[in-house]
Amino acid sequence: MTVDLIVGPRKSFFTWAAMYSFVAPLATAAVSFAIFYGVHFLGGGPLGDGSTNFISLSGLIVVATSLILGVVSLFGIERHGARVILWKALLGILLSCVVGFGIFVLALAAAMGHGC
């Protein structure tokens, strides 16, 4: 008995970069929201300064890589087509900026002692 696998065309680095640029900010926002506010809703105390800094820095690193890969993926449009890359990359770049700003504001508020 043989199994025939249907294999489609391989996705290029630029296509993967555009998809990462789109998905990473959404996942980062969800995880950051769950950590920052989940502790409060579950009755835990406020996060310590060290953990808040770590969460904020980790989120900003993921969002920065998402922004960089979104811009890099735009260079693949000529070779792989705008239909595959453009909308994911542009939404990813926009989401990276919005989520990055949100994490920055949360980190700033936590550093000032307001404990968002």
C-alpha positions in Angstrom: 0.0 0.0 0.0 1.4 3.4 -1.0 0.5 6.7 0.2 0.5 9.6 -2.2 1.1 13.0 -0.7 -0.1 16.1 -2.4 2.6 18.6 -2.0 1.9 22.2 -3.0 4.5 24.7 -4.0 7.0 25.6 -1.3 6.4 29.0 0.3 9.2 31.4 0.0 11.0 33.1 2.9 9.2 36.4 2.0 5.8 34.7 2.3 6.7 33.2 5.7 8.1 36.6 6.8 4.8 38.3 5.9 2.8 35.7 7.7 4.9 36.0 10.8 4.6 39.8 10.6 0.8 39.4 10.7 0.5 36.7 13.4 3.2 37.7 15.9 1.7 41.0 17.0 -1.7 39.3 17.5 -0.2 36.5 19.6 1.9 39.0 21.5 -1.1 41.2 22.3 -3.1 38.2 23.5 -0.3 36.8 25.7 0.6 40.2 27.1 -3.1 41.0 27.9 -3.5 37.5 29.5 -0.5 38.0 31.7 -1.0 41.6 32.7 -4.7 41.4 33.3 -5.2 37.7 34.0 -3.2 38.0 37.2 -5.5 40.8 38.4 -8.7 39.0 37.5 -7.6 35.7 39.1 -7.1 37.5 42.4 -3.3 37.6 42.4 -1.3 40.6 43.4 0.4 43.0 41.1 3.3 41.7 39.0 6.7 42.6 40.4 9.0 45.1 38.6 11.2 42.4 37.3 8.5 40.3 35.7 6.8 43.4 34.3 10.1 44.5 32.7 10.7 41.0 31.3 7.2 40.7 29.8 7.4 44.1 28.3 10.8 43.6 26.8 9.9 40.2 25.5 6.8 41.6 23.8 8.7 44.5 22.3 11.4 42.1 20.9 8.7 40.0 19.2 6.9 43.0 17.9 10.2 44.5 16.6 11.1 41.3 14.8 7.6 41.3 13.3 8.1 44.9 12.1 11.5 44.1 10.6 10.3 40.9 8.8 7.2 42.8 7.6 9.4 45.3 5.9 11.8 42.6 4.6 8.9 40.6 3.1 7.9 43.6 0.9 11.1 43.0 -1.0 9.7 39.7 -2.2 6.7 41.2 -3.9 8.4 41.6 -7.3 9.4 37.9 -7.4 6.5 36.2 -5.6 3.6 38.6 -6.3 1.7 41.2 -4.3 -1.4 38.9 -3.8 0.6 36.5 -1.6 2.6 39.0 0.4 1.3 42.6 0.4 -1.8 42.4 2.6 -0.2 40.3 5.3 2.9 42.5 5.4 1.0 45.8 5.5 -1.3 44.5 8.2 1.6 43.1 10.1 3.5 46.3 10.0 0.5 48.3 11.2 -0.3 45.8 14.0 3.4 45.8 15.1 3.3 49.5 15.5 0.0 49.5 17.4 0.8 46.6 19.7 4.4 47.9 20.2 2.9 51.3 21.3 0.4 49.5 23.6 3.2 47.5 25.3 5.3 50.6 25.7 2.4 52.4 27.3 1.7 49.5 29.7 5.4 49.3 30.6 5.6 53.0 31.2 2.5 53.0 33.4 3.9 50.0 35.4 7.3 51.8 35.8 5.5 54.9 37.1 3.7 52.8 39.7 0.2 53.0 38.3 0.0 49.2 37.9 -2.2 48.8 34.9 
